[in-house]
Amino acid sequence: MTVIPVKRLDSAKSRLRGAVPLERHPELVLAMVRDTAAAVLSATSVTDLIVVTDDPVVAEVVRELGAEVARDPGAGLNAALRSGADEVAGLSGYRAVLTGDLPALRPGQLDAALADVRERSFVPDAAGTGTVLLAVPPRQPLDPRFGPHSAAAHRASGATPLTGDWPGLRQDVDTAADLAAVLGLGAGERTRELLSDLGLSRACTPAGCAG
């Protein structure tokens, strides 16, 4: 079972604001969620996807893709992840949680990472400081430590870092520079179409993207 948390579109990805025109920001967030969810559901190792969200637009879109939707308990990211993985999915099977901003994710990369899970494990982001995936075996609680410096927090909590070469899995999108990186890796269809519609190139600066 795989779980992705998604904030309401009007408040998600605040650090990314300015990368596209402000009125199109929710569209960018939704495009990245769609590409991430589509890649997850195409992975052969994934049987089900739960998206934890209170946003009705996100809920409708991911249901159309084949995901289940669970209510966000409203106590922050880690609470949403614990709810989806430990309560909705339950402790009886393997569970993995991912961030929803991985538009360059390839299903084979997710399959390879999940195949390496033998114990509570995590995948650091491309910068090495954050976390893009946390996975646990049956009967073990998720115990997520997402937030600033989450890679160090997960390591300190006893989770094992997974170190495979999975660039699309590791490249989350928090800034305009990250958006340029996923375009270089090959963004998913929805993210690519949106940025093309906006006339944006691969060249992005901290202040935004240049067309």
Secondary structure by P-SEA (a helix, b strand, c coil): cbbbbbcccccccccccccccccaaaaaaaaaaaaaaaaaaacccccbbbbbcccaaaaaaaaaabbbbbbcccccaaaaaaaaccccccccbbbbbbbcccccccaaaaaaaaaacccbbbbbccccccccbbbbccccccccccccaaaaaaaaabbbbbbccccccccccccaaaaaaaaaacccaaaaaaaaaaccccccccccccc
